[in-house]
C-alpha cells in the first residue's frame, strides 16, 4: 500500500546534517535501501539469487568491513564485468550522495532505475525491488537539486512509484528477506520520525522476516538510538559487533549511543567509554570517506566537552547571614 505521508522521510534524506543523525552516515540508508542479494546469497537459505563476485566484494567491503577504498575498487571492476547488476549503480549513487556529488548521484540513480527495469523480465522480484530503489534515488536527486519546497511535488510523484513497485515485489514474495530488509528500513525511518507511526511493528517484522541479521540489528540499533531508547540501542549494536567487529562504522554507532546515554544519565564512565569507541572508529579512518572522518572527529570533541561538563559540575553553595559564602563539599 502506498504510504502517502512519506514525503517528510524523503526530505530528511536530502538534508545532510539531519541525515547523519538519523543513519550514522549518509551512505548507510541509501545503501541499505537498495541492499543486494548475490552469489552466496546472505538473505536466502533456499533458492539464492546469483550476483557477480565483484558486486559481492563491494558489498562485503562496505557493510562488513567498512572499507570504502576497497569497495570503490571492486565497484569499478564490477561495472566492467557485471554491468547488468543494479546494485552496482545503487552503491555508486550512495557514494556520490555521501560525497555531495549531485552529478554522480543523478547518473547512478538513473542507471539503478534502468538496470532494475531491465531485470524485471528475468527476475521479477529483484527487478521490481530495484526499480523501486531507482525511483527512490531519483526522488533524492530531485530534492537535492530543487530543495524540499520546490521539489516536493516531483518527489511525491517518485515516491508513489517507489511503493507501486515495492507492492509488486511483495505480491511475488511477501516473506522475502531482502524485500523486508529494504522496506523495513524505509518504514523504520518513517516510524522514528512521525509520531503516529509505530516502530514496534516494523522492528518485529524486521526481526522475523529480514536478513542478514547483522544489518537487521544495525538498523534496529539506529532506530532505538533516534527514539532515545539507549539501552535497547546498545543491545542491538553489540549484536552487530559480534559479526562485523572489523567495521569502524559500528564502533562509531556505538560511540554515539554511549555518548547520548552518558549525557542523559550524567555518567562520566559512559562518556569515557564513548570516547574510546570514537577512537576505535578513527583508528581505521583510512578506510572511511573524508567527510565521515570529520564528522566522527567532531562528535568525539563534543563527547570530550560533555565529559568535562559532567566532571566539573558547579558545587552547591552554602550562604551565610553576612552575605559571604563558601562551597559545600
FIMI-970217 format. One line per 3 residues: their letters; for each residue x, y, z of N, C-alpha, C, O. Coordinates in steps of 0.02 Angstrom, whole numbers. Each point is the difference from the previous one (the first is absolute). Example, Ala and Ser with C-alpha at 12.3 -4.5 7.8 and 13.67 -1.06 7.14 Angstrom:
! FIMI-970217
AS = 660,-284,390,-45,59,0,45,60,0,52,-1,33; -70,54,-69,42,59,3,-39,55,37,25,55,8
! end
This chain:
! FIMI-970217
XXX = 42,-59,0,-42,59,0,44,62,0,51,2,35; -70,48,-74,39,62,-6,-3,40,65,-55,12,26; 113,9,-2,4,39,61,2,75,-18,54,27,-11
XXX = -112,5,7,-3,68,-26,32,51,47,13,56,-20; -1,-75,81,29,47,47,75,-9,7,29,20,51; 4,-48,-102,72,-11,4,42,56,-29,61,-5,-2
XXX = -93,59,-22,40,55,-25,50,26,51,57,13,-17; -78,-5,81,51,23,49,61,-46,3,55,24,13; -65,-87,-25,56,-47,1,49,17,-55,60,4,11
XXX = -86,5,-72,45,17,-56,36,65,13,58,8,-18; -92,39,49,31,64,14,59,-9,48,51,33,-8; -59,-76,56,53,-12,49,62,-25,-35,56,19,17
XXX = -65,-63,-67,58,-29,-34,43,53,-32,61,-11,-7; -89,67,-12,36,48,-40,25,59,42,29,47,-28; -39,-48,92,30,51,44,57,-34,37,-10,-35,49
XXX = 71,46,-73,57,-40,21,11,-2,75,10,-55,27; -10,111,10,12,-4,72,-52,-41,36,17,-39,45; -81,47,-63,-53,-39,32,7,-73,-17,-10,-44,42
XXX = 27,31,-104,6,-69,-22,54,-37,40,-9,-59,16; 64,94,0,52,-32,40,-26,-21,67,17,-54,25; -59,96,6,-28,-17,65,-46,-60,-4,-5,-39,48
XXX = -27,30,-105,-48,-54,-6,32,-65,-19,-26,-53,19; 82,53,-55,26,-61,-30,73,-15,8,27,-43,-34; 7,78,79,72,-7,10,38,35,-55,43,40,16
XXX = -55,-53,-77,34,31,-55,-45,0,-60,-43,-43,-6; 52,91,-39,-45,7,-56,-6,-62,-42,-52,-15,-28; 106,-23,23,-1,-59,-43,-41,-57,29,-26,-41,-37
XXX = 20,38,103,-30,-59,30,-70,-12,-26,-14,-53,-27; -31,102,35,-70,-12,-19,-7,-14,-73,-35,-47,-20; 67,87,-23,-8,-10,-71,28,-68,-22,-30,-33,-42
XXX = 86,13,72,26,-66,-16,-47,-56,21,-15,-45,-38; -9,50,100,-41,-54,26,-68,-1,-34,-29,-54,-9; 4,112,-10,-64,1,-35,3,-37,-67,-51,-21,-27
XXX = 111,13,1,8,-35,-63,44,-60,11,41,-18,-43; -49,-13,100,43,-55,20,-6,-59,-48,-53,-12,-28; 108,-24,18,2,-49,-53,-12,-72,23,-2,-15,59
XXX = -7,-27,-108,12,-71,10,50,-20,-53,-3,26,-56; 48,-71,72,54,-15,-46,22,-72,7,-27,-37,42; 76,18,-83,27,-68,5,19,-13,73,34,41,31
XXX = -56,-98,-4,7,-11,71,-50,43,37,18,31,51; -79,-28,-75,-53,44,23,-6,2,76,-14,-51,31; 25,110,0,-4,5,73,-72,8,25,-12,-1,60
XXX = -35,8,-106,-69,11,19,-41,-65,1,-44,-8,43; 59,-37,-88,-44,-58,-10,39,-64,9,53,-11,-30; -79,-32,72,30,-66,8,-19,-47,-57,36,-47,-16
XXX = -93,61,-13,-24,-41,-56,-7,43,-62,-17,59,4; 30,-88,-61,-6,33,-65,35,68,-1,-31,51,-11; 97,-51,23,37,63,-1,0,32,-69,-4,-34,-51
XXX = 10,100,51,4,37,-63,74,15,-14,35,26,44; -13,-42,-102,70,8,-17,15,70,-23,-33,28,-44; 84,1,74,28,64,-21,75,-9,-5,29,-45,30
XXX = 3,88,-70,71,-10,-13,46,7,60,-18,32,50; 76,-63,-55,49,1,54,25,70,15,14,16,58; -7,26,-109,24,68,12,-50,40,41,18,40,43
XXX = -81,-50,-58,-53,34,38,0,-24,72,-8,39,47; 16,-104,-39,3,-28,68,59,30,39,-6,16,59; 63,-9,-94,59,27,34,-12,72,22,20,20,55
XXX = -54,20,-96,-15,68,18,-48,3,60,9,41,45; -58,-84,-46,-48,-3,55,35,-17,66,-11,33,51; 52,-84,-53,35,-21,60,47,55,25,5,11,61
XXX = 28,23,-107,47,53,19,-36,56,37,27,27,49; -87,-10,-71,-36,55,31,-33,-21,65,10,32,52; -49,-86,-54,-43,-16,57,34,-42,54,-16,7,59
XXX = 60,-51,-79,33,-41,50,65,32,25,16,-3,59; 21,35,-105,66,27,17,0,75,9,45,27,32; -93,8,-60,2,73,1,61,26,-36,31,49,22
XXX = -12,-80,-78,60,18,-37,-19,28,-68,-11,-37,-48; 6,102,44,-25,33,-60,49,-1,-58,-22,-7,-57; 88,15,68,46,-5,-57,-3,-68,-34,1,-5,-61
XXX = -4,-48,101,-6,-67,-28,-66,-7,-39,-1,-30,-54; -52,57,82,-65,-4,-34,2,39,-66,-28,-24,-50; 60,81,50,3,40,-62,36,-38,-55,-21,1,-57
XXX = 75,-34,75,37,-40,-50,-43,-58,-26,-1,-13,-60; -34,-21,106,-43,-56,-21,-57,24,-44,-19,-35,-47; -8,94,61,-54,27,-41,23,16,-71,-37,-12,-48
XXX = 96,40,42,27,14,-66,7,-64,-42,-17,-1,-59; 41,-51,91,7,-64,-35,-69,-30,-16,-9,-31,-53; -38,39,99,-66,-28,-10,-36,33,-59,-36,-33,-36
XXX = 46,98,27,-33,34,-55,24,-27,-68,-36,3,-49; 97,-29,48,25,-29,-62,-23,-72,-10,-19,-20,-55; 20,-19,109,-15,-72,-6,-72,-18,15,-23,-53,-21
XXX = -14,96,56,-69,-15,20,-45,60,-11,-33,24,46; 31,1,-108,-33,65,-14,-76,-1,7,-31,53,1; 1,-112,3,-73,-4,3,-27,-7,72,-60,-11,9
XXX = 103,17,40,-20,-6,70,-17,69,29,45,42,6; -107,-29,11,-19,67,24,32,20,66,8,60,13; 10,-109,27,31,17,64,63,41,-8,15,44,41
XXX = 23,-59,-94,62,38,-11,-13,74,-3,34,40,32; -85,-21,-70,-15,70,-11,-34,31,61,7,60,12; -43,-101,25,-31,25,62,53,20,51,-5,52,32
XXX = 56,-94,-26,55,16,47,39,61,-25,19,43,39; -8,-40,-105,35,58,-28,-40,64,14,29,52,16; -95,-56,-22,-42,58,15,6,21,73,3,59,16
XXX = -1,-109,28,5,16,71,67,33,17,3,46,41; 51,-69,-74,65,30,11,2,72,-26,30,44,30; -62,-33,-88,-4,68,-27,-40,45,47,18,58,10
XXX = -71,-84,18,-40,38,48,41,19,61,-2,57,23; 39,-104,1,42,12,59,52,53,-14,16,40,44; 11,-39,-105,51,49,-20,-31,65,-26,35,44,-24
XXX = -101,-38,29,-37,59,-23,14,14,-74,7,57,-21; -3,-111,-17,13,2,-72,-67,-9,-36,-20,-56,-14; -14,111,-1,-67,-3,-28,1,-30,-70,-46,-36,-20
XXX = 99,50,-19,5,-28,-68,5,-76,4,-35,-35,-37; 78,10,80,7,-72,8,-64,-32,28,-19,-54,-22; -13,88,69,-62,-27,28,-53,-6,-54,-35,-51,-3
XXX = 29,101,-39,-50,-2,-53,16,-56,-51,-44,-36,-21; 107,31,3,22,-50,-49,-15,-71,24,-29,-40,-36; 50,25,98,-6,-69,24,-71,-16,24,-19,-59,1
XXX = -18,109,19,-70,-12,15,-38,-22,-63,-40,-46,2; 55,80,-57,-32,-18,-63,20,-70,-22,-41,-38,-25; 105,21,34,23,-67,-18,-32,-54,44,-15,-54,-23
XXX = 5,69,87,-34,-47,44,-70,-14,-25,-22,-57,-4; -13,110,-15,-68,-7,-25,-1,-40,-65,-42,-45,-8; 86,61,-37,1,-34,-66,15,-74,8,-34,-42,-30
XXX = 85,25,69,19,-70,7,-53,-38,41,-11,-60,-11; -21,94,58,-55,-32,37,-58,-17,-46,-27,-55,3; 9,102,-46,-54,-12,-48,18,-57,-48,-43,-41,-16
XXX = 105,38,-6,21,-53,-46,1,-68,34,-6,-51,-34; 12,50,100,3,-63,36,-69,-31,12,-5,-59,17; -48,99,-25,-67,-25,16,-19,-62,-40,-31,-45,27
XXX = 50,42,-90,-19,-56,-42,30,-66,24,-33,-51,-1; 96,52,22,34,-61,21,-5,-14,75,4,-58,21; -13,109,18,-4,-7,73,-50,52,26,21,53,23
XXX = -86,-68,-27,-51,50,18,7,27,71,-12,59,12; 31,-102,36,5,23,69,53,54,6,-14,55,24; 75,-71,-44,55,48,8,-7,58,-50,20,56,15
XXX = -48,-70,-73,-10,53,-49,-46,54,27,15,60,-5; -72,-81,33,-46,49,29,31,35,60,-11,59,11; 49,-97,28,31,28,60,49,55,-19,0,54,31
XXX = 42,-66,-80,50,50,-18,-29,55,-43,28,55,-3; -83,-68,-31,-35,55,-34,-28,48,53,4,61,-9; -31,-89,63,-22,43,56,59,40,27,-6,60,13
XXX = 63,-94,-3,59,34,26,23,56,-46,20,53,22; -22,-66,-88,19,51,-48,-44,61,3,25,57,-2; -91,-67,9,-45,57,7,13,37,65,-3,61,3
XXX = 18,-98,49,16,31,64,62,45,-6,0,57,23; 52,-83,-54,61,38,-9,-11,62,-43,28,53,13; -69,-61,-65,-14,58,-42,-41,53,38,6,59,-14
XXX = -47,-82,60,-34,48,44,49,39,42,-8,60,10; 60,-94,14,53,34,38,37,50,-44,19,54,23; -10,-70,-87,32,46,-47,-42,64,-6,26,55,3
XXX = -91,-64,-12,-45,57,-8,4,47,60,5,61,-8; -8,-90,67,0,42,60,68,32,12,5,56,25; 49,-91,-44,67,29,6,9,58,-48,32,50,17
XXX = -60,-56,-76,9,51,-51,-47,59,9,20,57,-8; -84,-71,25,-52,51,0,-19,24,70,-34,51,7; 55,-88,44,-19,18,68,-65,-33,20,-36,-26,-42
XXX = 22,28,107,-57,-37,26,-67,34,-17,-52,-33,-1; 53,97,-12,-62,35,-16,-15,-6,-74,-53,-24,-20; 100,45,-22,-12,0,-73,-4,-71,-27,-35,-13,-49
XXX = 72,-34,79,1,-67,-27,-51,-48,29,-1,-58,-18; -40,82,65,-45,-45,36,-49,-36,-46,-10,-60,8; -20,95,-56,-50,-31,-43,31,-55,-44,-28,-54,-6
XXX = 87,68,-23,33,-50,-41,24,-59,41,-5,-57,-21; 30,72,81,23,-54,44,-59,-44,21,7,-61,6; -63,92,7,-60,-37,18,-20,-48,-55,-19,-57,14
XXX = 23,80,-77,-16,-44,-56,47,-59,-2,-21,-56,-14; 85,67,27,49,-55,1,-16,-48,58,5,-61,-8; -25,89,64,-13,-42,58,-60,-46,-12,-1,-57,24
XXX = -47,81,-60,-57,-43,-18,24,-60,-41,-24,-56,10; 71,68,-54,27,-55,-41,40,-49,43,-1,-60,-11; 38,87,61,37,-44,45,-46,-53,29,16,-59,-1
XXX = -72,81,28,-44,-47,33,-41,-42,-48,-22,-55,17; 12,80,-77,-31,-42,-51,43,-61,-15,-26,-56,-2; 90,66,-7,45,-56,-16,15,-43,61,8,-60,-7
XXX = -4,90,66,8,-41,60,-60,-46,10,8,-57,20; -67,83,-33,-60,-41,7,0,-57,-50,-22,-56,15; 47,69,-75,4,-53,-50,49,-54,23,-14,-60,-8
XXX = 70,81,35,48,-49,26,-29,-40,57,11,-60,6; -49,93,36,-31,-33,58,-51,-52,-22,-7,-52,32; -29,66,-86,-48,-49,-25,35,-62,-26,-29,-54,0
XXX = 90,61,-23,38,-58,-24,25,-42,58,-3,-62,-2; 28,94,55,27,-37,57,-1,45,62,49,35,14; -105,-37,22,-9,45,58,49,-13,56,15,46,39
XXX = 10,-106,-34,45,-18,55,74,2,-21,43,-22,38; -29,47,-96,70,2,-23,42,43,46,-19,57,14; 76,-82,11,40,38,48,32,63,-28,6,50,36
XXX = 13,-51,-99,29,60,-30,-52,55,-6,13,57,18; -72,-75,-42,-55,48,-5,-17,29,69,-9,61,7; 5,-104,43,-18,24,66,54,43,32,-15,43,41
XXX = 77,-55,-59,54,43,26,-7,70,-30,2,50,37; -10,-46,-103,-5,65,-33,-62,38,24,5,57,21; -61,-91,-23,-62,34,21,1,15,75,-26,51,22
XXX = 57,-96,16,4,10,71,39,62,18,-20,38,44; 76,-26,-79,39,60,14,-40,63,-18,3,50,37; -38,-52,-92,-40,58,-18,-55,13,52,-10,57,21
XXX = -24,-109,-1,-55,8,48,26,19,69,-34,36,37; 94,-60,-19,29,19,64,14,75,2,-12,33,50; 38,-8,-105,15,71,-1,-64,41,8,-1,50,35
XXX = -51,-73,-67,-65,33,7,-24,-4,73,-21,51,28; 25,-110,1,-25,-9,68,39,41,51,-28,24,49; 93,-16,-61,41,39,47,-16,74,-5,4,36,51
XXX = -21,-12,-110,-7,72,-11,-71,26,2,-11,60,1; -38,-104,-2,-70,21,3,-33,-29,61,3,-61,11; -35,103,30,-26,-23,65,-57,-50,-4,-13,-36,48
XXX = -23,34,-105,-58,-44,-3,16,-67,-32,-45,-41,-11; 108,28,-3,20,-65,-27,32,-41,56,31,28,45; -39,-94,-48,24,-43,54,65,-35,-20,-1,-42,-45
XXX = 57,58,77,63,-35,-16,0,-72,24,35,-42,-29; -75,25,80,1,-68,26,-21,-51,-52,29,-53,-5; -80,70,-34,-23,-46,-52,53,-11,-53,11,-56,-24
XXX = 23,111,5,52,-5,-52,59,-41,26,26,-42,-36; -6,55,97,56,-38,30,-17,-74,3,43,-42,-14; -104,26,34,-21,-69,4,4,-34,-69,22,-57,-5
XXX = -44,92,-46,2,-28,-68,72,-9,-24,17,-50,-31; 24,99,46,71,-6,-19,32,-61,32,34,-39,-33; -46,30,98,31,-56,35,-24,-67,-26,38,-48,-2
XXX = -101,44,-18,-29,-63,-20,11,-17,-74,5,-58,-18; 0,110,-24,-2,-14,-72,61,24,-40,9,-20,-57; 32,63,86,55,29,-37,66,-35,15,7,-35,50
XXX = 41,45,-94,67,-28,8,47,40,-45,-23,33,-47; 89,-35,60,36,-37,53,-8,31,68,-18,59,6; 31,-99,45,-13,22,68,39,61,21,-26,42,37
XXX = 89,-36,-59,40,56,24,-26,66,-27,9,52,32; -40,-52,-91,-30,62,-25,-67,14,32,-18,58,10; -18,-111,7,-62,9,38,16,32,68,-32,49,19
XXX = 81,-77,16,18,26,66,25,71,-5,-14,42,43; 52,-28,-95,27,68,-9,-57,50,-10,1,54,29; -49,-72,-70,-56,45,-13,-41,12,62,-23,56,13
XXX = 12,-108,27,-39,7,61,38,42,51,-30,40,36; 96,-48,-33,41,41,45,-7,74,-19,-6,43,43; 8,-29,-108,-9,69,-23,-68,28,21,-6,57,23
XXX = -45,-98,-31,-68,22,17,-5,15,75,-27,52,19; 51,-98,22,-4,11,72,42,60,22,-18,36,47; 75,-26,-81,39,60,15,-40,63,-11,-1,45,43
XXX = -34,-41,-100,-38,60,-16,-64,6,40,-28,54,6; 5,-110,21,-58,1,46,22,15,72,-42,4,45; 107,5,-35,30,14,65,-10,-58,50,-3,10,60
XXX = -1,-70,-87,-3,-60,42,70,-32,-2,12,-49,-36; 33,78,75,70,-14,-8,20,-70,24,47,-30,-28; -79,4,78,16,-67,24,-15,-52,-54,40,-45,-13
XXX = -99,52,-19,-17,-46,-54,47,9,-59,20,-49,-33; -2,111,19,46,14,-56,67,-34,13,30,-28,-47; -6,30,108,64,-33,17,-5,-75,-10,47,-31,-25
XXX = -103,1,45,-8,-72,-9,8,-20,-73,35,-48,-16; -66,87,-29,1,-18,-71,67,17,-33,22,-37,-44; 10,91,64,65,15,-31,52,-51,23,45,-16,-37
XXX = -52,-9,98,46,-52,24,-11,-65,-39,48,-36,-13; -109,21,-5,-12,-58,-42,35,8,-68,31,-47,-25; -36,107,-3,32,12,-65,75,-7,5,32,-26,-46
XXX = -2,49,100,72,-4,8,26,-71,2,57,-13,-18; -99,-34,38,21,-70,3,18,-27,-69,42,-44,-6; -74,70,-45,11,-26,-68,34,50,-47,21,-19,-54
XXX = -16,82,75,33,50,-42,49,41,42,-1,62,-1; 43,-97,39,45,32,48,55,40,-35,33,40,33; -22,-50,-97,52,36,-36,-25,65,-32,38,36,-31
XXX = -102,-22,39,-31,57,-33,3,62,45,-34,2,51; 73,49,-69,6,59,43,-65,38,8,-10,35,50; -36,-40,-98,-64,35,6,-42,-27,57,-41,36,28
XXX = 49,-100,-10,-38,-28,55,26,28,66,-39,12,46; 105,-3,-40,27,32,60,-23,72,5,-13,26,55; 7,7,-112,-27,68,-1,-71,1,25,-19,43,41
XXX = -22,-89,-65,-69,-4,22,-4,-13,76,-39,32,35; 79,-78,-11,-1,-15,72,23,61,39,-27,14,54; 77,22,-80,23,60,34,-56,52,6,-8,31,52
XXX = -30,-22,-106,-56,47,2,-50,-19,54,-23,42,39; 7,-106,-36,-50,-24,48,26,10,72,-37,25,43; 99,-44,-31,29,8,66,3,74,21,-13,18,57
XXX = 30,25,-105,4,71,15,-68,27,21,-6,35,50; -46,-51,-89,-67,25,17,-24,-29,66,-31,35,40; 44,-99,-29,-20,-31,63,38,31,58,-29,11,54
XXX = 93,2,-64,40,31,53,-24,70,17,-3,18,59; -13,22,-110,-27,67,13,-66,-4,37,-13,38,47; -29,-85,-69,-66,-7,30,5,-19,74,-40,23,41
XXX = 88,-67,-25,7,-25,68,54,37,40,13,-16,58; 17,67,-91,55,38,32,54,-47,26,24,6,57; -5,-53,-101,49,-51,19,66,13,-34,6,-5,-61
XXX = 45,21,101,67,10,-27,27,-64,-30,34,2,-51; -48,-59,82,27,-63,-25,-28,-17,-69,38,-24,-43; -102,35,32,-29,-14,-66,29,46,-53,14,-22,-56
XXX = -5,85,73,29,46,-49,72,-18,-15,23,5,-57; 13,-26,109,69,-22,-10,1,-61,-47,43,-5,-44; -89,-40,53,-5,-59,-43,-18,21,-72,24,-30,-48
XXX = -66,81,42,-18,25,-66,62,27,-36,10,-14,-59; 31,52,95,61,28,-30,45,-56,-25,31,5,-53; -26,-58,93,42,-57,-20,-26,-31,-64,40,-22,-42
XXX = -106,19,33,-27,-29,-61,6,48,-60,10,-23,-56; -15,88,68,17,47,-54,72,-12,-23,14,1,-60; 31,-11,108,70,-12,-17,9,-65,-39,42,-4,-45
XXX = -81,-48,62,4,-62,-37,-21,10,-73,29,-28,-46; -80,69,37,-21,15,-69,54,39,-37,15,-15,-57; 13,64,91,51,42,-33,66,-36,-12,40,21,-41
XXX = -29,-76,77,60,-39,-11,2,-29,-71,53,-17,-25; -112,12,-6,-5,-25,-68,-26,54,-47,-36,-14,-48; 55,76,61,-28,54,-40,22,-2,-73,-33,29,-43
XXX = 88,-64,29,21,-7,-70,-50,-39,-41,0,4,-62; -43,-43,95,-51,-39,-35,-62,41,-15,-42,-21,-40; 34,79,71,-63,37,-1,4,62,-45,55,27,-10
XXX = -111,-5,-15,-1,63,-38,20,59,44,-12,0,60; 44,49,-91,28,56,38,-53,39,38,12,21,57; -71,-12,-87,-51,39,35,-28,-38,60,-21,31,49
XXX = 21,-97,-52,-22,-40,57,52,4,56,-18,4,59; 81,-6,-77,54,7,50,-8,66,37,6,3,61; -19,51,-98,-9,66,32,-59,-1,48,3,30,54
XXX = -56,-63,-74,-59,-4,44,16,-38,64,-21,20,54; 56,-75,-61,19,-40,60,45,41,46,-9,0,60; 57,35,-90,45,42,41,-39,55,36,13,15,58
XXX = -61,14,-93,-41,52,31,-39,-28,59,-2,30,54; -30,-88,-64,-40,-29,54,44,-23,58,-21,2,57; 82,-24,-72,46,-18,54,16,61,43,1,-4,61
XXX = 12,60,-94,14,61,37,-60,21,43,7,25,56; -67,-35,-83,-60,15,39,-4,-45,61,-21,22,54; 41,-85,-62,-1,-47,56,50,21,54,-14,-5,59
XXX = 73,28,-81,50,24,48,-28,59,40,9,4,61; -43,42,-96,-30,57,34,-54,-23,49,-6,28,55; -32,-78,-75,-52,-26,44,30,-31,62,-27,9,55
XXX = 82,-44,-64,33,-31,57,24,53,50,-8,-8,60; 37,62,-86,24,53,43,-57,33,38,7,19,58; -64,-12,-92,-57,32,33,-28,-44,56,-25,25,50
XXX = 30,-91,-60,-22,-46,53,47,2,59,-22,-2,57; 88,6,-71,49,0,54,-1,66,38,2,0,62; -4,55,-99,7,66,31,-68,32,12,-10,58,-18
XXX = -35,-95,47,-66,29,15,8,50,57,44,-8,42; -87,60,-40,5,51,53,-13,-30,69,-46,-40,8; 87,59,41,-11,-25,68,-58,38,32,-9,59,-13
XXX = -30,-93,55,-54,35,37,30,54,44,56,-5,24; -95,58,-13,24,56,39,-41,5,65,-61,-8,0; 97,21,55,-33,14,64,7,75,14,56,26,4
XXX = -111,8,4,1,72,12,-8,14,74,-38,-34,35; 74,86,-10,-3,19,69,-32,70,6,-6,36,-50; -14,-18,111,-38,61,11,40,62,-19,-30,50,-20
XXX = 95,-53,25,40,60,-17,12,8,-74,34,46,-22; -63,-90,-17,6,7,-73,58,-38,-29,4,-8,-61; 42,-15,104,55,-39,-26,-22,-71,-12,-50,-23,28
XXX = 86,-13,-69,-19,-69,-15,62,-41,-12,53,26,-18; -60,-91,29,53,-47,-17,-30,-60,-34,-58,-16,13; 96,-18,-56,-26,-62,-30,-11,-53,52,41,-9,45
XX = -95,-28,-51,-12,-57,44,20,-63,-36,-27,-16,-52; 75,-21,81,26,-60,-33,-25,-61,37,16,-56,-19
! end
